Amino acid sequence: MWSPYLGASLTTLTTILAIACLGCSSLTAVPSPTPSSVPTLAPSPTQDGGPGSTQVYLAETYQGAKFESAEAWDQVVTDWDERRPETPGLIQRLKGIRVGAQTSGALSQDLGILNDKFKHCVVGFEVAMGTDLAVAEYVAWRKEHEYLTDGVPGLFEEEDFRATMDGALRASVEGTEALCEERWGAQDRDWDGTAPPESG
């Protein structure tokens, strides 16, 4: 059985140790959680080198030119965020991303394929065939959004999104390669800048 004196002694000892420890090390304040808004896919530009930083916008390009300011880049990111399609269910989304990555990987291994827009068209076609049009649109949008915000120069192109969606919209037609060559040019030559009509 515990003695009441022993209990009091333990309490006193614990208090003394706690006070002594206060002098042993500096206290680190733990910030209390503060309410914050839901983060956007690409935060506004900051100076700290994190996502949305000036380092990101300086590396990105738009329509063949570098951004003149972080604000100009942020406006394009905002515009792109506003074009975000509905997010598909997890299973379909992952399947679409997998089909897109596999198709893109296979096309990239063929060194005879030089036309990037042809590749995008084929990827869109295959993703839509493997899932559906909504998933293909999400995968195409997601990839370009990633390119716009990853800080790797020269990967974001709105025309890539258009070529991917062009293939996806024709996913019920047989002959993917012939279709994409007809609409985006020969696969064995660089894209010449000619795009099919929007309604074609």
N, C-alpha and C positions, 0 to 999 in steps of 0.2 A: 504494500500500500504506500502511495506517495505521501510524503510529509508535506504539509502546507508550506513549511519553510523552504523545502527543496524546490517546490513550484515557484515560490517567490524569488528564490536565488536564480533559477533558470530564466525567469522573465527579466530580472535585472541584468544578467549576463548577456542575454540577447540584445537588450537595449544598448548596453555599453559597446558591444561589438558593432552594432549598426552605426552608432555615432562615430566610432573609430574609423570605420570603413569610409565614412563620408570624407575624411581627410586623406584617404589613401589614393584616391583617383578622382579625376575630374568627372563631374556629372555630365552626361550627354542628354540634352533635352530631346525627348521623343515627340515629334509634332503630332498634334491631334488631327484626326482626319477632318478635312474640310470638304464641304460639298463642291463638286466641280461639274462642269457641263460634260456631256458625252463627247469623247474625243472624235474628231473627224478622221477620215482615212489619211489625209495629209495635213498635218498641223500648219498653222501659219508660220512663215519664216522666222527663225530665231538665230541668235548669234552664237549659240553654244555648240554647234557641230552635230546636234541631234537631228532626228527626222524633221524635215521642213526647214533646215538651216540654209544659210547662204551658201555653204559648201555644196549643197544639193543643187540649188538653182544655177550656180555657176557652171556646173557640169552638164546640165540639161540643155536641149535645143528644141526649138519649135519652128516648124516650117523652114527648116534648113538654117536657122540663125540662132545665136545664143540669146538668152533672155537679157534684157537691158537692166532689169532690177529684180529683186526678190518679190516685189509687189506684182510685177508682170507675170512672173512664174506662178505666184499664189493665185492669181486670177484664172489662169488656165487650169490649175488644179481644181479650183472651185467649180469652174464650168464643167470639168470632166466628172467631178463628184455628182453634179446635178444630172448628168446623163446616166448615172448608175442604173442598170436594169434591176428588176426584182431578183433577189438572191434565191436560187433554187434550193431544194432540200439538200441536206448534207450528202446523202448517197449519190444523188444525181450530179451534184457539184463535183464531188471527188472523181466520179467516173468521167465527167467531161474534162477535168483537168488532166487526168491520166491519159485519156485518148488523145488530147491535144499535145501532151508532152511526147507521147510515143510517136505520133505522126510527125511532129516537128523534128524529133531526133532522127527518124528514118530519112526524112528529106534532107536534113543537114549532112548526113553521111554520104549522100550522093553528090560528089563533087561536080557532076555535070549540070546540076541545077543551080543556075546563077540568079534567076529571077525571084526576088524576095516576095513580090506580090503574088506570084504563082503559088509559092509555098503557103502563104497566108490563106489563099483561096482554098487550097487542098485541105489545110488544117480545119478551116471552118466547115467544109463539106463533111469531113470525117467525124468531127465532134457532133454535128447535127444528126448525122446518120447513126452514131453510137448512142445518142441521148435524144435531144430534141432541139428545136430552134431556140427556145428560151435559155437553155443551158449553154448553147453555143454563143449566144449573145453575151451572157454573163462572163464566160471564159475569155472571149475576145476583149471585152471591156476591162476585165481584171488585169489581163496581161499588159495592156497599154497603160493602165493606171500605175502598175508596178514600174513600168519603164519610165514614166513621167516623174516618179518620186524616188527612184533608187540611186540617183547621183551618178549613174553610169552614162557617159556622153553618147548622144546620137541614136538611142534606141527607140524613143517615142516618136511615132508617126500616126497621125489620124488616118492616113491612107491605108495603113496596115489594118486598122480596125475595119475600114470599109471593105478591103479585099477579103478579110476573114468572114465578114457578114455576107458578102456577095456569094461566097462558096456555100455558106450555111443556108442561105435562102434557096439554093438550087439543089439541096441534098436529096431530093427525090428523083433527080435526073441521073441516068446512067452515064458512065464515062467521065469520071472526075477530072482526069488530067487533060483530056481534050477540051472539056468545058472551060477549065481554068486557063488553058493556053489561049483559047478563043477570046476570052474576056480580058486577060491580063498580059498577054504576050507570050512568046516562046519561052519555055523553061530554061533553055540552054544559053540565053542571052540576058544581060541586065535589063531590068524594067526600063522602058523608054519614056515613062511618064504619062502614057496614054491610059486613061481609065475608062471603063464602060460607062454609058450614061446611067444616071441615078435610077431611072425607071426601066432600064433595059434588062 
